[in-house]
Amino acid sequence: MKYEGHTHTEFCPHGSGEDVELMIE
């Protein structure tokens, strides 16, 4: 759960829409 890195997960929905979907997959 690193908000500074590119951890685009359901916990860090601060990335692009497609990035979040790819990680939550």
C-alpha positions as CSV (number, residue, x, y, z in Angstrom):
1,M,0.0,0.0,0.0
2,K,2.5,2.6,-1.1
3,Y,0.8,5.8,-2.1
4,E,4.1,7.2,-3.3
5,G,4.7,4.4,-5.8
6,H,2.7,3.1,-8.7
7,T,0.6,0.7,-6.6
8,H,-2.6,1.2,-8.5
9,T,-4.9,-1.1,-6.4
10,E,-8.4,-0.9,-5.0
11,F,-6.7,0.7,-2.0
12,C,-4.9,3.3,-4.1
13,P,-7.4,4.5,-6.8
14,H,-5.2,7.4,-7.6
15,G,-4.0,6.0,-10.9
16,S,-5.6,5.9,-14.4
17,G,-8.9,4.0,-14.7
18,E,-7.3,1.4,-16.9
19,D,-4.3,1.0,-14.5
20,V,-6.6,0.4,-11.6
21,E,-8.6,-2.2,-13.5
22,L,-5.5,-4.0,-14.5
23,M,-4.1,-4.2,-11.0
24,I,-7.5,-5.1,-9.4
25,E,-7.8,-7.9,-11.9
